[in-house]
Every structure is written in structure tokens, then in C-alpha cells.
Amino acid sequence: MPYRVNACFEDFIRYQVNLDPERTKVARISRNNLLDNLKDLSNAGTIPKHYAEKNLPYGSFARSTKIRPLDDIDLMVCLSACGGHYTEVTRNTLYTIKMQEGLDIYDELKDDDGNLNSRKLINRIIKGLSPLRDYKKAEIKRNQEAATLQLKSYEWNFDIVPCFYATDDFYLIPDGAGNWKKTDPRIDAQRMAQVKSRVTLLNSNAKDVQTFIRLMKYWKKEKWSSCVGSYMFEQMVLNFAQSYGLKSDWQSNVQDCLLSLSRQILGSVNDPKGMQGDLNDLDANMRSRYSQIAYSDYNTLRNAIVSEATSDMFHTSHENAIAQWNEVFGDGFKRYGESYI
């Protein structure tokens, strides 16, 4: 049972924030099985030809920034365009794809203008997956950009995003309206590696970047909710880590990051891939509200750290400090002496 803030943090991260390592192993096996199933469907001609060499790790699970619960796993499945070509209509955000004539599996997925409809393609994948015995249900995701596959035996779903690799070295994925948009998760992976390298260079004893992102995502879930997108929030935390580095204790890192977030949310949050522009689409009132929440928690933690620092003089100081961390992170952060098991 923890009676110090540091011990509370270690338990909190282990039992409330990080994914269970054993479930993560099972999830990876499940993901590989799904890829094998998709390959089989492709070989059977049930779905378009698979371009497996260009499949990409994608989303927070792949970046190791996913927090509990493990409820969904993103998967970019690359398909062969079989000699088709794309046209950029609006820079980065709107593309059309035309396939060669006579490709039966693509002919039925075209619109009247001859362009490949991304929603029809997703539905074709859903149709192919639906009869497989390991899966309970397949349907188009609410944002119309992926096929969501529900499993019979596990607690997570798969969001399957069909994509095409462009000859100019990027990927095209569904835009939700039947067309295509540009992305490249490799840039996100490169940025993560660069920030981690910089953080280590600044302080060899710094806390792990991905664990810190998960920790702050838990805070977002409690205080900013889904109104701030997970990907945008991740970029804000990376902005902080890149600019200021990380220290060797969780308390200082969280406090400093909250101050940074209170400022960042008021302005633009640029897509590091240079494809989506400003990720921050909140209106002025919401930006101000979320800024105040982050700044209020920053001040709460200033008091918590002072309480912890005076613990040698007052027995109640540890309990007060932990109570203030509980106020910031919610009931998932156990109170003085409480245990997760």
C-alpha cells in the first residue's frame, strides 16, 4: 500500500495507465492472425490484392502510446492498385483514384465518374471478413474511414484502414466521404524517435517519453475528454518534451507539462506530417475553458509538491500531497494507503 507520491505513481502507471503486458502480447498475436486472414481473402479474390510489404504499424497501439482499456487496434492494410493512378484535387486532403478497366474486383467499387469509392472498398472488406468464424461482427466505422471488426474472444476491436502506397512515397487512406486523403505514419514514428533521442541527450535519467505520453493521456481522459483528439494531444505532449526535455521524476514532468498544455491549447497545433495543417479545431470558448482546467491543475500540483517537500516536518503532508494528485488524475490515482490489488 503506497504512502508516498512516488510509490503511488508507480502503481498508478502500472495498474491504471499502461496496458497489461500479457494482454498486449495476445493482442499482437491476434493482429497477426487477422493479417493472415486478410492475405488469404486476397489470395482467394474475395478482397483486392494485398500489398503486404507496404503494410504499416498505425495508431496509438503501434506507437506504444495506448492507455487502458485496450479496446481498439488500428491497422493500415495496403492494397495493390494494379496500375491505377491518383489525382490530387485538394492538397493533402482530397484525392481521387482511377483503376484500370477490366479489373472485376475494382469495377464494382467505382462511382459513375469512374473513381474508386473508398466506402465501397471498405464495405467489400467487411463482406469478406463477415463469414470468418473468429469474428463476431464487421461494420463500417462511424467516421466512414475504416472497417471495424469485433472479435468473439477478446475485448478489443480492429479498425482496418485500407490504403494505397503512392509512387511519390506516401499513403492514401479513406477520407470518410468516399474519396481519399494523404497520410504517412512513418513520419510520426520518426518524430517519436527524434524526441526520445533529444530527451535522453538532455537528461540521461529522464523518464520514458512514451510512458509519459500515456500518463498525460490518462489526464486528458479525465479532464479534457474526447473533445481534444488523442492524436492532437499526443503532438502537444511531444511538443513539450521536445522543447523542454523530461526530468527524472513524474511530478515535475506532469506539473511542467500542464503549464505547457494550458498555453498550447490556446493556439495552433500543427500536424508534424505537414498534411493536416492545424489540428486544433476547438472554438475560442473551448480553448479558454481547457486552458483554465490545465492551469488550475498546474497550480494544484504546485501545492502538492510543496506538501511532499515538507513531509519531514508534518506527518499529514504525504497524505495531503497524494490527495491533491488524486484531485488532478481522478479516482484512478489511489488515495493515501489505498491499494490496486
N, C-alpha and C positions, 0 to 999 in steps of 0.2 A: 504494500500500500504506500503510495508516494506522499512524502511530507515536504518535498522541496520542488520548486518550479522546474528545475532541470529534469528531475525524475518524472514529473508529470508530463513534460514534453515528450520524453522518450516513449512512455506508454501511450500517450495520445497519438503520436505518429504511427506507432506500431499497430495499435488496435482500432483506430478510428480513421486514419488518413490513408495509409499505404494499403494497397491491395494485398490480400493474403497470398504469400508466395506459392503455396501449393495449388490454389485455385488459378493462379496466373499460369503455372505450368500446364494445367489441364486445359486452360483457355487457348494456349498456343497450339496444343495438340489438336484441339477442336478446330482451330483456324486452318491448320494444315490439312485436316480431313476435308474441310469444305473446299479448299483449293483443289484437292484431288477429285472431288465430286464435280467441280466446275470443269476441270480438264476432261473428265470422262464425258460430260454432257457436250463439250465442244467436239471431242473426237466422234461422238455419235451424230453430230449435226443438229442437235437439239437447240443449241445456242451458237452464236457466231464463233468463228475460230479464235482460240485462245492464243495470246501472245505472251506466254508465261514469263519470258526473260525480262519483260518490262513491267511486271507487277511491282507495286511499291508498298512498303510499310506506310501507313497513313493514319492520322488521328492521334489522340492523346494516349491510347494504349500503346501504339507503336513508339511514341516519343517518351514513354515511361513517365507521363505526367497525369495519368488517370488516377482519380481517387475512388474510394469506396462509395457506393457499391459498384461492382463490375457488372454493369447492366447492358453495355453495348460495346461492340468492337467494330471499328471501321476497316474496310478492306477495299482497296482500289484494284480492280481486275481489268487488266489490259487486254483488249481485243485487237485482232488484225483488221486493218482497214481494207485489205485485199486490193490495194491500188487506188483506193478512194482519195479524195483531196478535200482540204478545208479552205474556207474563205473567212477572213476577219471582217466582220460587219461593224462592230464597235470595239475599240481597242480593249483587249484583255477580257471583256465581259460578254461579248456576243459573237459566236462563230457558227457557221453552218458547215455541214459535211455532206458531200455528194459521193455516192458509191458508184462503181462501175455497173453498167447494165448487165442483167443476166445472172446476178448473184441472188438466188432464190431466197436465201435466209435474210438478206437485207432488203430485197424488193418489197416485201410485205411490211417493212418498217419505215417506209418513206411517206412523206406528205405529198400532197398533189403537186407541189413545186419540185419534187424530186429530192428534197433534202431529207437526210436521215433524222427521224424524230427520236430524241433521247428518251422520252417517256415510253414510247412504243418498244424501244430496245429494253428498257428496264422491265416492262411487262413480259417481254419474251423470256428474260432471265427468270422472272418469277414463275412463269408457266413451266419452265424446265425444271426448277427446283421443287415445285409443289409436290410431285409424286414421291420424292425421296423419303424413305422411312424414318430417318434420323431427325427430321424436321417437322415441326408442328404446323407452321403457317408461314406463308410468304406474302408480302403485300408491299405496295409502293409507299415509301416513306412520306410523311406529311408534307415535307418541303419539295416533294416530287423529284429529288435529286439522287435517290438510291432505292434499292430493294432491301426491305427489312425482312430478315429471316429469323423466325422464332424457333428455338430449339425445344425438343421434348425433355431432355435430361439435364439441362444446365440453366443457370439463372441469367445468362447473357444472350442478347440477340446480336446478329451480324447486320451491319449496314453495308451493303455491297454496292460500290460505286463503279459502274462500267466506265472505262476510259480508253482513249486512243493516244498513242505516242506520236507526236508531230515531228516531222523531219527537221524542224527548227529547234528541236531539243526542249520540248515542254509537253505537257499533257492537256488533253481536252476532256472535260467531265460534264455531265448534265447540268444545265442551269436552272432546272425546275419548270421551265416554260416550253420544253420540247427542243430547245436548241442546245448550244454548248458554250462553255466558258473555259478560260485558261487557268491552269494551276501548275505547281511544281513542288511537291513536298520535300524534294531533295534540298531545296533552299532552306526550309525550316530545320532540317537535320544539320545542315552546315552551320546555321546560325547558333543552334544549341551547342555544337562542338566548339565554336569560337568563343561563346560566352563562358562556357565551362573552363576553357583554357585561360581566358583572361582572369576569371575569378581565382583560379589556382595560382596564376602568376602574381596576383596582388596579395594573396594570403594563402600559403600552403596548408594552413589549418582551417580554411573556410569550410562552412557547411556545404553539403552537396546541392547543386543547383536544382536538379530535378525533384529532389525531396522537398526543397524549399518551395518550388512551384506548386507541388501538391498541397503543402501546408497552407499556402496562401489561397489556393483554390477552395480549400475547405472553408476558409474565412469568407470568401466570396459567396459560397453557397448559403452561408448563414446570414450575411449582411447585405450583399448586393443581388443575390439571387440570379435567376436566368436572364434578367434584363440586360446584363452585361455578358456577352458571349464568352464561352470558355477560351476560344482561340484568341480573341482580342485581349482577354485578361492575361493569358499566358505571355503575350507580347509585352504587356505593361510590366509584368514581373521581370521578364528578361531585360527590358529597358533599364530597370532599376539595377539589376545585378551587373549589367554591362557598364553602367555609369559609375557605380559606387562599390562594386565588389560585394562580397559577403564576409561577415565576421565569423568567429568560431563559436558563437552562441546563438541559439534560436531567438532569444528575447530581443536582442539588439537588432537582429535582422528583420524581425516582424515589425518592430516599432519603426525603424527607418523606412521600411517598405510602405507602411501605411501612410506615412507623411508623403512619400513619393506618389502613391496612388491618389491621394487627395488632390494633388496638383495635376497629375497626368489626365485624370478623368475630365478635367475642365477643357482640355484641348484636343488636338488631333492625335490619333493613334495609328500610325502608318503601317500598312501591310509590308513586312520585310521583303516579300517577294516582288513588290512593286506592281502588283496585279490588281489588287482591290482598292487601292488608294487609302482613304481614311476609313478605318474600321469602326470609328466611333460615330454611330448614328443616333445617339441619345440627344434629346432636345435640351435646351438650356436649363430648364427646371430640374430634369432628372440628373443632369451633370452636377448641378449645385447640391442637390439632395445627397447624391452618393459621395461627393467630396466632403460634405459635412459629416457623414457617417464615418468615413475613413479617418478624418481628422479628430473626431471625438474619440474613436478607439485608440488613436495615437496618444492622445492625452491621458486616457485611462491607463495605458501601458507605461507611460512615464511615471505615474504614481505607483504602478505595480513594481517597477524596477527599483524605485526608491524604497518601497516596503521590503523588498527582498534584501536590499543593501543594508537595512537597519536590523536585520534578523538577529544579529548577535546581542542586541540590546533588549529586544522585545520578543517574547515567545509568540505573540499573535501575528507577527509580521509575515511569516511564511503563509499562514492561513489567509491573511488579507491579500497578499500578492496572488496566491492561487485563485482566490475568489474573483479578482479583477481579470485574470486571464480567462476564467470561466465566463465572465461577462462579455468578453470580446469574441471568444470562439463558440460560446453556447454550451449547452449541457453535455456535449460530446467531450468537452475538456473537464475531466472529473474534478470534484472539489477535494479539499484537504483530506487526505487519508482514504479516499474512495478508491476502489479497485475496479478494473475492467473484467476481471475473471474471478 
